[in-house]
Amino acid sequence: RCKNLSVSFWNSYWMLPSDVCGMNCFWEAAFRYDYMKTHPSEKMHLAVVACGERLEETVTMLRSAIIFSIKPLQFHIFAEDQLHERFKDILDDFPYEGKVNYTLYPITFPTESATEWKKLFKPCASQRLFLPLILKNVDSLLYVDTDILFLRPVDDIWSFLGKFNSTQIAAMAPEHEEPRIGWYNRFARHPYYGVTGINSGVMLMNMTRIRRKYFKNDMTPVRLQWGEILMPLLKKYKLNITWGDQDLLNIMFFHNPESLYVFPCQWNYRPDHCIYGSNCKEAEEEGIFILHGNRGVYHDEKQPTFRAVYEAIKNYSFGDDLVHSLLQPLELELRKTMHTYCGRVYKVFIKQLTKSVRDLHARRSKG
């Protein structure tokens, strides 16, 4: 893992020499940019599902994706019909014509079981399970929950597609780093992946491979394809699952572990990584890459550190100076949260964001 120096930010940060990360960081960066160079015109596809009161949260997530990303973005937004016009009005005002395109889709489930799927866990959440079947012409896709914030370019997580071996079809992060506070290993009544399960809030998919794969399962000796396995899984486990579609994904990858690429916790950093003490070592070393404000922490006072990052990105105006309009005000707000467990490690919330701003300035200076 890249090692980042602990600095008091602003002036000293911008003066860091390019070799402070060491050789591991050099090779990781070299891989990412080699992947970008060999896929120069590749458009990155990002999908999200928005229902109920999730419009503002979704727009803030999309803004965070736009700020630092390099390659063009194609957003696939699945939303309830009454939200479409509001999405269109907001997204049409985004100033990055040519870099960003979007398509709005209705919420759709298989006709014979639509009501059951729509009410699973949270409204519309299980829509993600059907994306490989709906977006038939999309080869690869990054699905994220609405409460995700990108603190570095989407390009960097997209490049994990190039790290998949011949059997891997998707990538996710563990649900927990510390088994003593893990939910799946303590309470689950169904199979789950690995030691602590996986979290599906950030899910990178090679959808071509997903559509082609025949999955091992515990319902029949015959392997089933993606479209064939979902409903039988729900029927078998619906009385035993708590987290809906995420639990179904855990069951699928329990039986097909060779198909999953697991990325580190800083790519899906949640309150559980700091509210019981810091337990994401990669984030301590390199900062948070993707922030996941689950349990509504962007909108209450329970985790002010998470809320501060959300408010900073939500209120940032495209084109404003990122240092003075985003980073400096954010650090001041984060310092106010040091009375909380997550606030005690507030620097992990701004370390990568600061580097992303520096890298963006460097790209712009090179034209």
Sequence and secondary structure as in RCSB ss.txt:
>XXXX:A:sequence
RCKNLSVSFWNSYWMLPSDVCGMNCFWEAAFRYDYMKTHPSEKMHLAVVACGERLEETVTMLRSAIIFSIKPLQF
HIFAEDQLHERFKDILDDFPYEGKVNYTLYPITFPTESATEWKKLFKPCASQRLFLPLILKNVDSLLYVDTDILF
LRPVDDIWSFLGKFNSTQIAAMAPEHEEPRIGWYNRFARHPYYGVTGINSGVMLMNMTRIRRKYFKNDMTPVRLQ
WGEILMPLLKKYKLNITWGDQDLLNIMFFHNPESLYVFPCQWNYRPDHCIYGSNCKEAEEEGIFILHGNRGVYHD
EKQPTFRAVYEAIKNYSFGDDLVHSLLQPLELELRKTMHTYCGRVYKVFIKQLTKSVRDLHARRSKG
>XXXX:A:secstr
         HHHHHT  TTTTHHHHHHHHHHHHHHHHHSTT  EEEEEEE TT HHHHHHHHHHHHHH  S EEE
EEEE GGGHHHHHHHHTT S BTTEEEEEE     GGGHHHHHTSSSTTGGGGGGHHHH TT SEEEEE TTEEE
SS HHHHHGGGGG  TT  EEEEES S GGG SHHHH SS  STTT EEEEEEEEEHHHHHH  B  SS SS B 
HHHHHHHHHHHHTTT SSTHHHHHHHHHHH GGGEEE  GGGSB GGGTTTS   HHHHHH  SEEE TTTTTSS
SS HHHHHHHHHHHH  TTS HIIIIIHHHHHHHHTTTTSHHHHTTHHHHHHHHHHHHHHHHHHHT 
